[in-house]
Amino acid sequence: MTETRESAIEFPCDFPIKVVGKSAQDFDTLVVEIVRRHAADLAEESVSVRASRGGNYVAMTVTVRAHSQQQLDALYTELSGHERVVMVL
């Protein structure tokens, strides 16, 4: 028996994703590359980056145009599975 999960989100929609990782010069590039595999139409203005107070971590907010729950699930899975990503919200 296959169980389908209903989503509380109406698609398509703009969906913000926060990604936290250790501060490194190329962390933002890494995250954008992963996101673009799932949302090729990601615009530069849809990405914001903020360093932690101590400078050890960086938090990125990436707003994607989400078209399905499956797309978001795949994106979250790839981001959270990457060794350099500490947290995905």
C-alpha positions in Angstrom: 0.0 0.0 0.0 1.4 3.4 -1.0 0.8 6.2 1.3 0.6 9.7 -0.1 1.3 12.7 2.1 -0.8 15.8 1.8 1.0 19.0 1.9 -0.2 22.1 3.8 1.6 24.2 1.2 -0.1 25.5 -2.0 2.2 25.1 -5.0 3.8 26.8 -6.8 5.1 29.2 -4.1 8.2 31.1 -2.9 9.7 29.0 -0.1 12.6 30.2 2.1 15.1 27.7 3.2 17.8 28.5 5.8 21.1 26.6 5.6 23.8 26.8 8.3 27.4 25.7 7.9 30.9 26.3 9.1 32.3 29.6 7.7 34.3 29.0 4.6 35.0 31.1 1.5 33.1 28.8 -0.8 30.2 27.7 1.4 27.7 30.0 -0.4 28.8 28.7 -3.8 28.3 25.1 -2.6 24.8 25.8 -1.3 23.7 27.6 -4.5 25.0 24.8 -6.6 23.0 22.2 -4.7 19.9 24.4 -4.7 20.1 25.0 -8.4 20.0 21.2 -9.1 16.5 21.3 -7.7 15.4 24.9 -8.6 17.3 25.9 -11.7 15.5 29.3 -11.8 17.1 30.5 -8.6 17.8 34.2 -8.8 20.8 35.9 -7.3 18.5 38.3 -5.3 16.9 35.2 -3.7 20.0 34.4 -1.7 21.2 36.2 1.5 24.2 35.4 3.6 24.9 36.3 7.2 27.9 35.4 9.3 27.6 34.5 13.0 28.7 36.9 15.6 32.0 35.0 16.1 32.5 34.4 12.4 32.6 30.6 12.8 29.3 29.9 11.0 27.4 31.3 8.1 23.6 31.3 7.7 22.1 31.5 4.3 18.5 32.1 3.4 17.6 30.8 -0.1 14.1 31.5 -1.4 13.2 29.0 -4.1 10.1 28.8 -6.3 8.8 25.5 -5.1 6.6 23.5 -7.5 5.9 20.3 -5.4 6.5 18.7 -2.0 8.7 16.2 -3.7 11.0 18.9 -5.0 11.4 20.4 -1.5 11.9 16.9 0.0 14.7 16.2 -2.4 16.3 19.6 -1.8 16.2 19.2 2.0 17.6 15.6 1.7 20.6 16.7 -0.4 21.4 19.8 1.6 21.1 18.0 5.0 23.1 15.1 3.8 26.1 17.2 2.8 29.0 17.0 5.2 29.6 20.7 5.2 26.0 21.6 6.1 25.3 21.8 9.9 21.5 22.5 9.7 18.7 23.0 7.3 15.5 24.8 8.3 
